[in-house]
Amino acid sequence: MKTGSQVRLLLWKNWTLRKRQKIRFLVEIFWPVLLFIGLVWLRKANPLYQQHECHFPNKAMPSAGILPWIQGIFCNANNPCFRYPTRGESPGVVSNYNNSVLARFYVDVQDLLLNETELRQFGRLWHEMTSFSKFMDTLRNNPSAVAGRGLKIDDILKDDEVLTAFLLRDADLSESIVYQLVNAQIRMEQFAFGVPDLQLKDIACSQALLERFIIFPSRMGLHGVRNAMCALSQQRLQRIEDILYANLDFFKIFRLMPQVLDNHSHGIDLHYWGLVLKAASEKIQV
């Protein structure tokens, strides 16, 4: 009973205030009406835009694979809306971009590199390249590690070399001198930064320079080669150098160079590299 009296008293109070403040009373009535009229006018002035049904490209999770996941992030950055269902909405399909250039490239790389045989081949190439790179770094930064070891001249000549015949016939050197020369070893550390700018005559006539660049089988052989080579003219020595370069087998050099540092290294087999890269090139072109 007390609550009802309080409600009637509150209503009487509000009614009395409205009668005394007629302008406020009119504003409270017409303000919502004006807002409603304004909304109706805006609705008539700006008709609704009819939006078709939206189909958004699917965004794959990382578990679907690296490529679908990356494509879902970058290819859908603007979140496009399509009128018709997208390819990715089909059951069992996680990507809308299987025909993209990136997707085809990814598939080709997988076919090329993930084949077990080809994977072993590229693994061998990587191992050989790493071994050769390690040898070159050691040669430049720590030449003392290969001091006293080198490449035997006879081991890096072509199978059909004519250097020996030229030394015997045209240079008129004895068989013992030729033997000492072709069985000598070239010090690799002395050529790590290029060919020294020295005259061949100066090297041939200097025991210190000969020992600096070449390791001879014996001290007697060193003295014999020095005496025989020093007697030759600069033109004849230059001719011998040219014949030497013409008879070098670079396939053997690249295979044997890392063995100067590591006897168990197989070096770089350029023939094998050519076959593998040729096969890879043909497969990529297809």
Stockholm file with secondary structure:
# STOCKHOLM 1.0

chainA/1-286         MKTGSQVRLLLWKNWTLRKRQKIRFLVEIFWPVLLFIGLVWLRKANPLYQQHECHFPNKAMPSAGILPWIQGIFCNANNPCFRYPTRGESPGVVSNYNNSVLARFYVDVQDLLLNETELRQFGRLWHEMTSFSKFMDTLRNNPSAVAGRGLKIDDILKDDEVLTAFLLRDADLSESIVYQLVNAQIRMEQFAFGVPDLQLKDIACSQALLERFIIFPSRMGLHGVRNAMCALSQQRLQRIEDILYANLDFFKIFRLMPQVLDNHSHGIDLHYWGLVLKAASEKIQV
#=GR chainA/1-286 SS CHHHHHHHHHHHHHHHHHHHCHHHHHHHHHHHHHHHHHHHHHHHHSCCCCCCCCBCCCCCCGGGCHHHHHHHHHTTTTCCCBSSCCGGGSTTCCCSCTTSHHHHHHHHHHHHHSSHHHHHHHHHHHHHHHHHHHHHHHHHHCGGGGTTCEEEGGGGBCTTCCHHHHHHHTSCCCHHHHHHHHTCEEEGGGGTTCCCCCCHHHHHTCHHHHHHHEECSCHHHHHHHHHHHHTSCHHHHHHHHHHHHHHBCHHHHHHHGGGGTCTTCCCCCHHHHHHHHHHHHHHHHC
#=GC SS_cons         CHHHHHHHHHHHHHHHHHHHCHHHHHHHHHHHHHHHHHHHHHHHHSCCCCCCCCBCCCCCCGGGCHHHHHHHHHTTTTCCCBSSCCGGGSTTCCCSCTTSHHHHHHHHHHHHHSSHHHHHHHHHHHHHHHHHHHHHHHHHHCGGGGTTCEEEGGGGBCTTCCHHHHHHHTSCCCHHHHHHHHTCEEEGGGGTTCCCCCCHHHHHTCHHHHHHHEECSCHHHHHHHHHHHHTSCHHHHHHHHHHHHHHBCHHHHHHHGGGGTCTTCCCCCHHHHHHHHHHHHHHHHC
//
